[in-house]
Amino acid sequence: DSDDVDAPAYDHLVVGSHGRTGVSRMLLGSVAEKVVRESPIPVTVVR
């Protein structure tokens, strides 16, 4: 079925975070933050 091609394979995502703060986070960015903002499914970030 072509409708299944775009359907997410998972219904929830758990990602780890190094817990960077301040200047290092601003300089390096945050992969976890980007995933949370752009994911079509719920995301839990674990520190």
PQR file of N, CA, C, O and H, with PARSE charges and radii, in Angstrom:
ATOM      1  N   ASP A   1       0.849  -1.181   0.000 -0.4000 1.5000
ATOM      2  CA  ASP A   1       0.000   0.000   0.000 -0.0000 2.0000
ATOM      3  C   ASP A   1       0.890   1.238   0.000  0.5500 1.7000
ATOM      4  O   ASP A   1       1.788   1.339   0.836 -0.5500 1.4000
ATOM      5  N   SER A   2       0.668   2.176  -0.907 -0.4000 1.5000
ATOM      6  CA  SER A   2       1.517   3.363  -1.027 -0.0000 2.0000
ATOM      7  C   SER A   2       1.394   4.293   0.171  0.5500 1.7000
ATOM      8  O   SER A   2       2.304   5.083   0.421 -0.5500 1.4000
ATOM      9  H   SER A   2      -0.062   2.094  -1.586  0.4000 1.0000
ATOM     10  N   ASP A   3       0.291   4.224   0.923 -0.4000 1.5000
ATOM     11  CA  ASP A   3       0.132   5.071   2.103 -0.0000 2.0000
ATOM     12  C   ASP A   3       1.126   4.705   3.200  0.5500 1.7000
ATOM     13  O   ASP A   3       1.480   5.556   4.016 -0.5500 1.4000
ATOM     14  H   ASP A   3      -0.449   3.583   0.720  0.4000 1.0000
ATOM     15  N   ASP A   4       1.574   3.470   3.235 -0.4000 1.5000
ATOM     16  CA  ASP A   4       2.499   3.022   4.268 -0.0000 2.0000
ATOM     17  C   ASP A   4       3.930   3.505   4.045  0.5500 1.7000
ATOM     18  O   ASP A   4       4.736   3.475   4.975 -0.5500 1.4000
ATOM     19  H   ASP A   4       1.286   2.779   2.573  0.4000 1.0000
ATOM     20  N   VAL A   5       4.256   3.941   2.852 -0.4000 1.5000
ATOM     21  CA  VAL A   5       5.624   4.355   2.536 -0.0000 2.0000
ATOM     22  C   VAL A   5       6.049   5.539   3.393  0.5500 1.7000
ATOM     23  O   VAL A   5       7.182   5.577   3.872 -0.5500 1.4000
ATOM     24  H   VAL A   5       3.602   3.964   2.097  0.4000 1.0000
ATOM     25  N   ASP A   6       5.152   6.513   3.594 -0.4000 1.5000
ATOM     26  CA  ASP A   6       5.490   7.714   4.352 -0.0000 2.0000
ATOM     27  C   ASP A   6       5.199   7.597   5.843  0.5500 1.7000
ATOM     28  O   ASP A   6       5.529   8.505   6.606 -0.5500 1.4000
ATOM     29  H   ASP A   6       4.232   6.482   3.205  0.4000 1.0000
ATOM     30  N   ALA A   7       4.594   6.510   6.265 -0.4000 1.5000
ATOM     31  CA  ALA A   7       4.256   6.341   7.675 -0.0000 2.0000
ATOM     32  C   ALA A   7       5.516   6.060   8.490  0.5500 1.7000
ATOM     33  O   ALA A   7       6.357   5.261   8.077 -0.5500 1.4000
ATOM     34  H   ALA A   7       4.326   5.773   5.645  0.4000 1.0000
ATOM     35  N   PRO A   8       5.653   6.726   9.668 -0.5600 1.5000
ATOM     36  CA  PRO A   8       6.819   6.445  10.510  0.2800 2.0000
ATOM     37  C   PRO A   8       6.833   4.982  10.958  0.5500 1.7000
ATOM     38  O   PRO A   8       5.782   4.387  11.199 -0.5500 1.4000
ATOM     39  N   ALA A   9       8.025   4.417  11.065 -0.4000 1.5000
ATOM     40  CA  ALA A   9       8.158   3.024  11.493 -0.0000 2.0000
ATOM     41  C   ALA A   9       8.029   2.892  13.010  0.5500 1.7000
ATOM     42  O   ALA A   9       7.852   1.789  13.527 -0.5500 1.4000
ATOM     43  H   ALA A   9       8.878   4.900  10.869  0.4000 1.0000
ATOM     44  N   TYR A  10       8.118   4.020  13.724 -0.4000 1.5000
ATOM     45  CA  TYR A  10       8.071   4.010  15.188 -0.0000 2.0000
ATOM     46  C   TYR A  10       7.007   4.988  15.661  0.5500 1.7000
ATOM     47  O   TYR A  10       6.649   5.922  14.943 -0.5500 1.4000
ATOM     48  H   TYR A  10       8.261   4.916  13.304  0.4000 1.0000
ATOM     49  N   ASP A  11       6.497   4.769  16.882 -0.4000 1.5000
ATOM     50  CA  ASP A  11       5.494   5.694  17.400 -0.0000 2.0000
ATOM     51  C   ASP A  11       6.022   6.569  18.532  0.5500 1.7000
ATOM     52  O   ASP A  11       5.304   7.433  19.036 -0.5500 1.4000
ATOM     53  H   ASP A  11       6.788   4.011  17.465  0.4000 1.0000
ATOM     54  N   HIS A  12       7.285   6.347  18.937 -0.4000 1.5000
ATOM     55  CA  HIS A  12       7.909   7.165  19.985 -0.0000 2.0000
ATOM     56  C   HIS A  12       9.417   7.014  19.854  0.5500 1.7000
ATOM     57  O   HIS A  12       9.909   5.935  19.524 -0.5500 1.4000
ATOM     58  H   HIS A  12       7.868   5.646  18.528  0.4000 1.0000
ATOM     59  N   LEU A  13      10.150   8.089  20.111 -0.4000 1.5000
ATOM     60  CA  LEU A  13      11.603   8.073  19.991 -0.0000 2.0000
ATOM     61  C   LEU A  13      12.225   8.534  21.300  0.5500 1.7000
ATOM     62  O   LEU A  13      11.766   9.510  21.894 -0.5500 1.4000
ATOM     63  H   LEU A  13       9.751   8.966  20.379  0.4000 1.0000
ATOM     64  N   VAL A  14      13.269   7.840  21.757 -0.4000 1.5000
ATOM     65  CA  VAL A  14      14.012   8.234  22.950 -0.0000 2.0000
ATOM     66  C   VAL A  14      15.440   8.533  22.519  0.5500 1.7000
ATOM     67  O   VAL A  14      16.093   7.694  21.898 -0.5500 1.4000
ATOM     68  H   VAL A  14      13.642   7.048  21.274  0.4000 1.0000
ATOM     69  N   VAL A  15      15.934   9.743  22.849 -0.4000 1.5000
ATOM     70  CA  VAL A  15      17.296  10.138  22.487 -0.0000 2.0000
ATOM     71  C   VAL A  15      18.044  10.579  23.732  0.5500 1.7000
ATOM     72  O   VAL A  15      17.438  11.046  24.697 -0.5500 1.4000
ATOM     73  H   VAL A  15      15.404  10.425  23.353  0.4000 1.0000
ATOM     74  N   GLY A  16      19.360  10.430  23.710 -0.4000 1.5000
ATOM     75  CA  GLY A  16      20.198  10.864  24.819 -0.0000 2.0000
ATOM     76  C   GLY A  16      20.749  12.249  24.567  0.5500 1.7000
ATOM     77  O   GLY A  16      20.915  12.661  23.419 -0.5500 1.4000
ATOM     78  H   GLY A  16      19.852  10.050  22.927  0.4000 1.0000
ATOM     79  N   SER A  17      21.034  12.976  25.652 -0.4000 1.5000
ATOM     80  CA  SER A  17      21.612  14.309  25.562 -0.0000 2.0000
ATOM     81  C   SER A  17      22.782  14.398  26.527  0.5500 1.7000
ATOM     82  O   SER A  17      22.731  13.868  27.636 -0.5500 1.4000
ATOM     83  H   SER A  17      20.899  12.641  26.585  0.4000 1.0000
ATOM     84  N   HIS A  18      23.835  15.073  26.091 -0.4000 1.5000
ATOM     85  CA  HIS A  18      24.999  15.260  26.954 -0.0000 2.0000
ATOM     86  C   HIS A  18      24.772  16.345  27.995  0.5500 1.7000
ATOM     87  O   HIS A  18      25.561  16.475  28.930 -0.5500 1.4000
ATOM     88  H   HIS A  18      23.877  15.503  25.190  0.4000 1.0000
ATOM     89  N   GLY A  19      23.717  17.116  27.850 -0.4000 1.5000
ATOM     90  CA  GLY A  19      23.409  18.155  28.818 -0.0000 2.0000
ATOM     91  C   GLY A  19      24.308  19.368  28.716  0.5500 1.7000
ATOM     92  O   GLY A  19      24.555  20.035  29.720 -0.5500 1.4000
ATOM     93  H   GLY A  19      23.076  17.009  27.091  0.4000 1.0000
ATOM     94  N   ARG A  20      24.800  19.667  27.531 -0.4000 1.5000
ATOM     95  CA  ARG A  20      25.632  20.865  27.363 -0.0000 2.0000
ATOM     96  C   ARG A  20      24.799  22.102  27.652  0.5500 1.7000
ATOM     97  O   ARG A  20      23.600  22.144  27.375 -0.5500 1.4000
ATOM     98  H   ARG A  20      24.599  19.125  26.715  0.4000 1.0000
ATOM     99  N   THR A  21      25.453  23.102  28.212 -0.4000 1.5000
ATOM    100  CA  THR A  21      24.755  24.350  28.508 -0.0000 2.0000
ATOM    101  C   THR A  21      25.608  25.523  28.062  0.5500 1.7000
ATOM    102  O   THR A  21      26.781  25.367  27.724 -0.5500 1.4000
ATOM    103  H   THR A  21      26.427  23.068  28.437  0.4000 1.0000
ATOM    104  N   GLY A  22      25.007  26.682  28.066 -0.4000 1.5000
ATOM    105  CA  GLY A  22      25.735  27.921  27.812 -0.0000 2.0000
ATOM    106  C   GLY A  22      26.428  27.989  26.469  0.5500 1.7000
ATOM    107  O   GLY A  22      25.865  27.619  25.438 -0.5500 1.4000
ATOM    108  H   GLY A  22      24.054  26.808  28.341  0.4000 1.0000
ATOM    109  N   VAL A  23      27.679  28.478  26.498 -0.4000 1.5000
ATOM    110  CA  VAL A  23      28.431  28.750  25.279 -0.0000 2.0000
ATOM    111  C   VAL A  23      28.672  27.496  24.456  0.5500 1.7000
ATOM    112  O   VAL A  23      28.555  27.544  23.232 -0.5500 1.4000
ATOM    113  H   VAL A  23      28.136  28.779  27.335  0.4000 1.0000
ATOM    114  N   SER A  24      29.007  26.366  25.092 -0.4000 1.5000
ATOM    115  CA  SER A  24      29.294  25.156  24.313 -0.0000 2.0000
ATOM    116  C   SER A  24      28.070  24.708  23.522  0.5500 1.7000
ATOM    117  O   SER A  24      28.201  24.219  22.400 -0.5500 1.4000
ATOM    118  H   SER A  24      29.102  26.328  26.087  0.4000 1.0000
ATOM    119  N   ARG A  25      26.885  24.873  24.100 -0.4000 1.5000
ATOM    120  CA  ARG A  25      25.667  24.488  23.376 -0.0000 2.0000
ATOM    121  C   ARG A  25      25.432  25.422  22.201  0.5500 1.7000
ATOM    122  O   ARG A  25      25.033  24.981  21.123 -0.5500 1.4000
ATOM    123  H   ARG A  25      26.779  25.270  25.012  0.4000 1.0000
ATOM    124  N   MET A  26      25.677  26.707  22.402 -0.4000 1.5000
ATOM    125  CA  MET A  26      25.481  27.674  21.321 -0.0000 2.0000
ATOM    126  C   MET A  26      26.454  27.412  20.180  0.5500 1.7000
ATOM    127  O   MET A  26      26.081  27.524  19.012 -0.5500 1.4000
ATOM    128  H   MET A  26      26.002  27.066  23.277  0.4000 1.0000
ATOM    129  N   LEU A  27      27.685  27.067  20.501 -0.4000 1.5000
ATOM    130  CA  LEU A  27      28.694  26.841  19.472 -0.0000 2.0000
ATOM    131  C   LEU A  27      28.503  25.505  18.769  0.5500 1.7000
ATOM    132  O   LEU A  27      28.648  25.418  17.549 -0.5500 1.4000
ATOM    133  H   LEU A  27      27.987  26.976  21.450  0.4000 1.0000
ATOM    134  N   LEU A  28      28.180  24.468  19.526 -0.4000 1.5000
ATOM    135  CA  LEU A  28      28.108  23.126  18.970 -0.0000 2.0000
ATOM    136  C   LEU A  28      26.719  22.752  18.466  0.5500 1.7000
ATOM    137  O   LEU A  28      26.579  21.838  17.653 -0.5500 1.4000
ATOM    138  H   LEU A  28      28.062  24.538  20.517  0.4000 1.0000
ATOM    139  N   GLY A  29      25.708  23.441  18.936 -0.4000 1.5000
ATOM    140  CA  GLY A  29      24.343  23.078  18.567 -0.0000 2.0000
ATOM    141  C   GLY A  29      23.889  21.862  19.348  0.5500 1.7000
ATOM    142  O   GLY A  29      24.637  21.330  20.169 -0.5500 1.4000
ATOM    143  H   GLY A  29      25.822  24.184  19.596  0.4000 1.0000
ATOM    144  N   SER A  30      22.692  21.432  19.101 -0.4000 1.5000
ATOM    145  CA  SER A  30      22.168  20.287  19.832 -0.0000 2.0000
ATOM    146  C   SER A  30      21.384  19.390  18.885  0.5500 1.7000
ATOM    147  O   SER A  30      20.320  19.767  18.395 -0.5500 1.4000
ATOM    148  H   SER A  30      22.085  21.865  18.435  0.4000 1.0000
ATOM    149  N   VAL A  31      21.916  18.207  18.635 -0.4000 1.5000
ATOM    150  CA  VAL A  31      21.230  17.246  17.773 -0.0000 2.0000
ATOM    151  C   VAL A  31      19.896  16.854  18.403  0.5500 1.7000
ATOM    152  O   VAL A  31      18.878  16.772  17.717 -0.5500 1.4000
ATOM    153  H   VAL A  31      22.781  17.901  19.033  0.4000 1.0000
ATOM    154  N   ALA A  32      19.908  16.614  19.714 -0.4000 1.5000
ATOM    155  CA  ALA A  32      18.670  16.220  20.397 -0.0000 2.0000
ATOM    156  C   ALA A  32      17.602  17.298  20.243  0.5500 1.7000
ATOM    157  O   ALA A  32      16.433  16.989  20.012 -0.5500 1.4000
ATOM    158  H   ALA A  32      20.735  16.680  20.272  0.4000 1.0000
ATOM    159  N   GLU A  33      17.999  18.553  20.370 -0.4000 1.5000
ATOM    160  CA  GLU A  33      17.030  19.644  20.242 -0.0000 2.0000
ATOM    161  C   GLU A  33      16.438  19.687  18.834  0.5500 1.7000
ATOM    162  O   GLU A  33      15.237  19.901  18.669 -0.5500 1.4000
ATOM    163  H   GLU A  33      18.949  18.805  20.558  0.4000 1.0000
ATOM    164  N   LYS A  34      17.269  19.486  17.832 -0.4000 1.5000
ATOM    165  CA  LYS A  34      16.782  19.483  16.448 -0.0000 2.0000
ATOM    166  C   LYS A  34      15.816  18.324  16.206  0.5500 1.7000
ATOM    167  O   LYS A  34      14.798  18.486  15.534 -0.5500 1.4000
ATOM    168  H   LYS A  34      18.245  19.312  17.965  0.4000 1.0000
ATOM    169  N   VAL A  35      16.142  17.159  16.754 -0.4000 1.5000
ATOM    170  CA  VAL A  35      15.257  15.997  16.607 -0.0000 2.0000
ATOM    171  C   VAL A  35      13.901  16.295  17.241  0.5500 1.7000
ATOM    172  O   VAL A  35      12.860  16.006  16.651 -0.5500 1.4000
ATOM    173  H   VAL A  35      16.969  17.027  17.300  0.4000 1.0000
ATOM    174  N   VAL A  36      13.915  16.876  18.447 -0.4000 1.5000
ATOM    175  CA  VAL A  36      12.666  17.196  19.141 -0.0000 2.0000
ATOM    176  C   VAL A  36      11.826  18.162  18.312  0.5500 1.7000
ATOM    177  O   VAL A  36      10.612  17.992  18.193 -0.5500 1.4000
ATOM    178  H   VAL A  36      14.761  17.111  18.926  0.4000 1.0000
ATOM    179  N   ARG A  37      12.467  19.162  17.747 -0.4000 1.5000
ATOM    180  CA  ARG A  37      11.731  20.177  16.978 -0.0000 2.0000
ATOM    181  C   ARG A  37      11.174  19.644  15.660  0.5500 1.7000
ATOM    182  O   ARG A  37      10.101  20.067  15.227 -0.5500 1.4000
ATOM    183  H   ARG A  37      13.452  19.299  17.843  0.4000 1.0000
ATOM    184  N   GLU A  38      11.888  18.722  15.018 -0.4000 1.5000
ATOM    185  CA  GLU A  38      11.508  18.305  13.670 -0.0000 2.0000
ATOM    186  C   GLU A  38      10.833  16.937  13.575  0.5500 1.7000
ATOM    187  O   GLU A  38      10.346  16.564  12.508 -0.5500 1.4000
ATOM    188  H   GLU A  38      12.759  18.379  15.369  0.4000 1.0000
ATOM    189  N   SER A  39      10.799  16.194  14.665 -0.4000 1.5000
ATOM    190  CA  SER A  39      10.228  14.848  14.623 -0.0000 2.0000
ATOM    191  C   SER A  39       8.706  14.881  14.484  0.5500 1.7000
ATOM    192  O   SER A  39       8.037  15.658  15.165 -0.5500 1.4000
ATOM    193  H   SER A  39      11.195  16.496  15.532  0.4000 1.0000
ATOM    194  N   PRO A  40       8.163  14.046  13.610 -0.5600 1.5000
ATOM    195  CA  PRO A  40       6.707  13.960  13.480  0.2800 2.0000
ATOM    196  C   PRO A  40       6.069  13.090  14.572  0.5500 1.7000
ATOM    197  O   PRO A  40       4.844  13.006  14.662 -0.5500 1.4000
ATOM    198  N   ILE A  41       6.897  12.448  15.396 -0.4000 1.5000
ATOM    199  CA  ILE A  41       6.396  11.584  16.472 -0.0000 2.0000
ATOM    200  C   ILE A  41       6.915  12.107  17.812  0.5500 1.7000
ATOM    201  O   ILE A  41       7.876  12.876  17.831 -0.5500 1.4000
ATOM    202  H   ILE A  41       7.892  12.516  15.323  0.4000 1.0000
ATOM    203  N   PRO A  42       6.309  11.714  18.925 -0.5600 1.5000
ATOM    204  CA  PRO A  42       6.771  12.156  20.237  0.2800 2.0000
ATOM    205  C   PRO A  42       8.220  11.730  20.498  0.5500 1.7000
ATOM    206  O   PRO A  42       8.647  10.645  20.104 -0.5500 1.4000
ATOM    207  N   VAL A  43       8.965  12.621  21.176 -0.4000 1.5000
ATOM    208  CA  VAL A  43      10.371  12.366  21.493 -0.0000 2.0000
ATOM    209  C   VAL A  43      10.590  12.598  22.981  0.5500 1.7000
ATOM    210  O   VAL A  43      10.117  13.590  23.536 -0.5500 1.4000
ATOM    211  H   VAL A  43       8.618  13.503  21.496  0.4000 1.0000
ATOM    212  N   THR A  44      11.310  11.679  23.628 -0.4000 1.5000
ATOM    213  CA  THR A  44      11.728  11.842  25.016 -0.0000 2.0000
ATOM    214  C   THR A  44      13.240  11.992  25.021  0.5500 1.7000
ATOM    215  O   THR A  44      13.954  11.171  24.446 -0.5500 1.4000
ATOM    216  H   THR A  44      11.694  10.874  23.176  0.4000 1.0000
ATOM    217  N   VAL A  45      13.735  13.064  25.686 -0.4000 1.5000
ATOM    218  CA  VAL A  45      15.175  13.291  25.783 -0.0000 2.0000
ATOM    219  C   VAL A  45      15.627  12.873  27.173  0.5500 1.7000
ATOM    220  O   VAL A  45      15.080  13.332  28.176 -0.5500 1.4000
ATOM    221  H   VAL A  45      13.155  13.731  26.154  0.4000 1.0000
ATOM    222  N   VAL A  46      16.639  11.991  27.231 -0.4000 1.5000
ATOM    223  CA  VAL A  46      17.163  11.478  28.493 -0.0000 2.0000
ATOM    224  C   VAL A  46      18.558  12.049  28.697  0.5500 1.7000
ATOM    225  O   VAL A  46      19.398  11.999  27.798 -0.5500 1.4000
ATOM    226  H   VAL A  46      17.084  11.618  26.416  0.4000 1.0000
ATOM    227  N   ARG A  47      18.798  12.592  29.890 -0.4000 1.5000
ATOM    228  CA  ARG A  47      20.127  13.132  30.205 -0.0000 2.0000
ATOM    229  C   ARG A  47      20.930  12.122  30.968  0.5500 1.7000
ATOM    230  O   ARG A  47      22.078  12.389  31.325 -0.5500 1.4000
ATOM    231  H   ARG A  47      18.115  12.632  30.620  0.4000 1.0000
TER
END
